[in-house]
Amino acid sequence: MLKCLHSLGLGFLSQLGWGELQFNALQHDQLIAADYAQTDPKTQELSASYLIPCNITSVLDVPIQIRGEIAGVVCLGKVGTIRHWTAEDQNFARSLADLVSLAMEAREHKQTELALAESQRSLATLMSNIPGIAYRCLNDSDWTMLFISEGCYNLTGYSVEAFTQQKILTYNQLIHPDDQEAVFEQVQTALDHHRSYQLTYRIITATGQLKWVGEQGQGIFDSDGTLLYLEGLITDITAQKQTEAALRKSEERWQLVLQGTKDGIDWNMTTDEMFVSAYLAQMLGYNDQNITRCSTGTMKQCFSTLGNGVSYRV
């Protein structure tokens, strides 16, 4: 009778006593056809560990190859009497090996597809939660988008397809005309030095709204140093800019009030700063530019030295 062993890996064959001799024979001859397996030079090493215990007298071994490498072996064994392996037997064994090889490749392909699908799902989830735009674009005057995340709609009012498929506009068209040249020059300078870039500029959305954005990115180069494309992240910093502008305006107004009042000091307990009116500074004989804003420690020293009749400059 025939005893058939299918191995999808090489570990089991090693446990049976397979070594360099058998694998070299497979690589050279593409199969091992041993009618007298227990005495054949190619298989006799397997006698004690495998052939004799299993009463196998003849073996026909064909490699399972995947991408030119041996991934396993189809082994046909004759138990009891000797078998002389015919061409038909050998073709049958080769067909079995080919079928196993196809099955293994199909399984690997399926595993690769599943891994890719999971990777794409994870990336899509990550991109959908980024508060802004993740992008990949060409380094041209239009910043032609090769990829742009779904966040572009919330930030710009335009869909992904508007940039990548329909191409009804370019990203450069969103940038405020007064900022376009500066943005381009800053990116080129960073690329010339193979550095990342950080930008702040204005865009005009689909509804005509003016927004401030912060962008950080870098050039992606190949092994030869050739620039392939740019990758980066663009976020909405409009609220931050508005807050900064409001603070500046508030401080300007407060300075106007402070300069026009005869009250002396305002103390910011959070920052431990004291703001002195110009009136008080002049009354004490100080340059208002030097004493208008100082720490409480400085003011205490100032009043202490004044009390002793000593002139003090901040």
C-alpha positions in Angstrom: 0.0 0.0 0.0 1.0 3.7 -0.4 1.4 5.9 2.5 1.2 9.7 1.6 2.5 12.5 3.8 1.8 16.1 3.1 4.0 18.6 4.9 3.1 22.4 4.8 6.4 23.3 6.5 9.9 22.0 6.9 10.0 21.7 10.6 8.3 18.3 10.6 10.6 17.0 8.0 13.6 18.0 10.1 12.1 16.0 13.0 12.0 13.0 10.7 15.7 13.3 10.1 15.7 15.3 6.9 18.9 17.2 6.4 21.1 19.0 3.8 21.5 15.9 1.7 17.8 15.4 1.0 17.1 19.1 0.4 20.1 19.4 -2.0 18.8 16.4 -3.9 15.4 18.0 -4.2 16.8 21.3 -5.4 19.1 19.5 -8.0 16.8 16.8 -9.3 13.4 18.4 -8.4 12.3 15.0 -6.8 13.6 12.0 -5.0 12.5 8.6 -6.5 14.0 5.9 -4.3 12.8 2.4 -5.1 15.0 0.9 -2.3 14.7 3.8 0.1 16.4 2.1 3.1 19.6 1.7 1.1 19.4 4.5 -1.4 22.2 7.1 -0.7 19.7 9.9 -0.8 17.3 8.5 1.8 19.2 5.8 3.8 19.9 8.4 6.6 16.1 8.3 7.3 16.0 4.6 7.8 16.5 4.4 11.6 14.2 7.4 12.4 11.5 7.0 9.9 11.7 4.3 7.2 12.3 1.2 9.2 9.9 2.0 12.1 7.1 2.7 9.5 8.1 -0.3 7.3 8.5 2.0 4.3 10.5 0.4 1.5 10.1 3.0 -1.3 9.7 6.7 -1.3 8.8 9.4 -3.9 9.4 13.0 -2.6 8.5 16.1 -4.6 9.2 19.7 -3.3 6.4 22.2 -2.7 7.8 25.4 -4.1 6.5 28.9 -3.4 8.2 31.8 -5.3 11.1 29.5 -6.2 11.8 28.4 -2.6 11.1 25.0 -1.0 8.3 25.4 1.5 7.5 21.8 2.1 7.6 18.3 0.5 5.0 15.9 -0.7 6.1 12.4 0.3 4.7 9.2 -1.2 5.8 6.0 0.6 5.3 2.3 -0.2 4.8 0.1 2.8 5.9 -3.6 2.7 7.0 -4.6 -0.8 9.3 -2.6 -3.1 7.7 -0.2 -5.6 9.4 0.9 -8.8 8.3 4.5 -9.4 7.0 5.1 -12.9 6.9 8.4 -14.9 3.1 8.4 -14.2 3.8 8.1 -10.5 6.2 11.0 -10.7 3.8 13.2 -12.6 1.1 12.4 -10.1 3.3 13.5 -7.2 4.3 16.7 -9.1 0.6 17.5 -9.6 0.0 17.0 -5.8 2.9 19.3 -5.0 1.5 21.9 -7.4 -1.9 21.8 -5.9 -0.5 22.2 -2.4 1.7 25.1 -3.6 -1.4 26.8 -5.1 -3.3 26.3 -1.9 -0.5 27.7 0.2 -0.1 30.7 -2.1 -3.9 31.3 -2.0 -3.8 31.2 1.8 -0.9 33.7 2.0 -2.6 36.0 -0.5 -5.8 35.9 1.5 -3.9 36.7 4.7 -2.2 39.6 3.0 -5.5 40.9 1.8 -7.0 40.7 5.3 -3.9 42.4 6.8 -4.1 45.2 4.1 -7.9 45.6 4.7 -7.3 45.9 8.5 -4.4 48.4 7.9 -6.6 50.5 5.6 -9.5 50.4 8.1 -7.2 51.5 11.0 -5.8 54.3 8.8 -9.3 55.4 7.8 -10.4 55.5 11.4 -7.3 57.5 12.4 -7.7 59.9 9.5 -11.3 60.5 10.3 -10.4 61.5 13.8 -7.7 63.9 12.9 -8.8 67.5 13.6 -7.7 68.9 10.3 -6.2 67.6 7.0 -3.6 64.9 6.5 -2.2 65.2 3.0 0.2 64.0 0.4 0.9 66.3 -2.5 3.3 67.2 -5.3 5.8 70.0 -4.8 4.3 72.2 -7.5 2.8 75.6 -7.6 -0.7 74.1 -7.2 0.2 71.7 -4.4 -1.5 69.0 -6.4 -3.1 66.6 -4.0 -2.3 62.8 -4.3 -4.2 62.1 -1.0 -6.2 64.3 1.3 -8.2 63.2 4.3 -11.9 63.5 5.0 -11.2 66.4 7.4 -10.8 68.7 4.4 -14.6 69.2 4.2 -14.9 70.6 7.8 -11.9 72.8 7.3 -12.4 74.1 3.7 -16.0 73.3 2.8 -14.8 71.2 -0.2 -15.0 67.4 -0.5 -12.0 65.1 -1.0 -13.1 64.5 -4.6 -12.9 68.2 -5.4 -9.1 67.9 -5.0 -8.4 64.4 -6.1 -10.9 63.3 -8.7 -13.0 66.2 -10.0 -10.0 68.6 -9.7 -12.3 71.6 -9.7 -9.7 73.5 -7.7 -6.2 73.3 -6.3 -5.2 73.7 -2.7 -3.1 76.8 -3.7 -6.4 78.5 -4.7 -7.6 78.2 -1.1 -4.6 80.1 0.2 -5.1 83.8 0.7 -3.4 85.6 -2.3 -1.2 87.7 0.1 0.1 84.5 1.7 0.7 82.3 -1.4 4.2 83.5 -2.2 5.5 83.3 1.4 4.1 79.7 1.8 5.8 78.5 -1.4 9.2 80.1 -0.5 9.2 78.7 3.1 8.5 75.2 1.8 11.2 75.4 -0.8 13.7 76.6 1.7 12.9 73.7 4.0 13.2 71.2 1.2 16.5 72.6 0.1 17.9 71.8 3.5 15.9 68.5 3.9 14.1 69.9 6.9 10.5 69.8 8.0 8.5 73.0 7.7 6.0 74.8 10.0 3.7 77.4 8.4 1.0 79.8 9.5 -1.3 81.3 6.8 -4.8 82.1 5.8 -7.2 80.2 3.6 -10.6 81.1 2.1 -13.2 78.4 2.4 -16.0 77.4 0.0 -18.4 79.9 1.8 -15.9 82.7 1.6 -14.9 82.5 5.3 -11.4 83.5 6.2 -9.6 80.9 8.4 -6.1 80.7 9.9 -4.4 77.4 9.5 -1.2 75.9 10.9 0.7 73.4 8.7 3.6 71.1 9.4 5.1 68.8 6.9 8.1 67.4 5.3 9.5 66.2 1.9 9.6 62.5 1.2 12.8 61.6 -0.7 13.9 58.3 -2.3 17.3 56.6 -1.6 18.9 58.8 -4.3 17.7 62.0 -2.6 15.1 62.7 -5.2 12.0 64.4 -3.9 8.9 62.3 -4.4 6.2 64.3 -2.7 5.2 66.2 0.5 3.3 64.9 3.5 1.9 66.8 6.4 -0.9 68.0 8.5 -3.0 71.2 8.3 -5.1 72.3 11.3 -7.5 75.1 12.0 -6.0 77.7 14.4 -8.6 80.4 13.7 -9.8 80.4 17.3 -6.3 80.7 18.6 -5.6 83.7 16.3 -8.8 85.4 17.3 -8.0 85.0 21.0 -4.5 86.4 20.5 -6.0 89.4 18.6 -8.5 90.0 21.3 -5.9 89.9 24.0 -3.7 92.4 22.1 -6.7 94.7 21.6 -7.6 94.4 25.2 -4.1 95.2 26.4 -3.9 98.2 24.0 -7.2 99.6 25.4 -6.1 99.0 29.0 -2.8 100.8 28.3 -4.8 103.8 27.0 -6.9 103.8 30.2 -3.9 103.4 32.4 -2.0 106.3 30.7 -5.0 108.6 31.2 -5.7 107.8 34.9 -4.2 109.3 38.0 -4.6 106.0 39.8 -1.3 104.4 40.7 -1.0 100.7 40.4 -2.9 97.7 39.1 -1.7 94.3 40.3 -2.2 91.1 38.3 -2.3 88.4 41.0 -2.0 85.6 38.4 1.3 86.7 36.9 2.5 88.7 40.0 3.0 91.8 37.7 2.3 95.4 38.7 1.2 97.9 36.1 2.1 101.5 37.0 0.4 104.5 35.5 2.4 107.1 33.7 1.1 109.6 36.2 2.6 107.8 39.1 5.9 107.1 37.3 6.3 110.8 36.5 5.3 111.7 40.1 8.1 109.4 41.4 10.6 110.8 38.8 10.9 107.6 36.7 10.9 107.0 33.1 7.4 105.5 32.4 8.9 103.2 29.8 11.0 101.5 32.5 8.6 101.3 35.4 5.2 100.9 33.7 5.3 97.1 33.9 7.4 95.4 36.6 7.2 92.7 39.4 5.9 93.3 42.9 9.4 92.8 44.2 10.8 95.6 42.1 8.0 98.0 43.3 8.7 97.1 46.9 12.4 97.8 46.4 11.5 101.1 44.6 9.3 102.4 47.5 11.9 101.2 50.1 14.7 103.1 48.5 12.5 106.2 48.0 11.6 106.1 51.7 15.3 106.2 52.5 15.8 109.1 50.1 17.7 107.0 47.6 17.1 107.4 43.9 16.3 104.1 42.2 16.1 103.2 38.5 14.2 100.1 37.3 
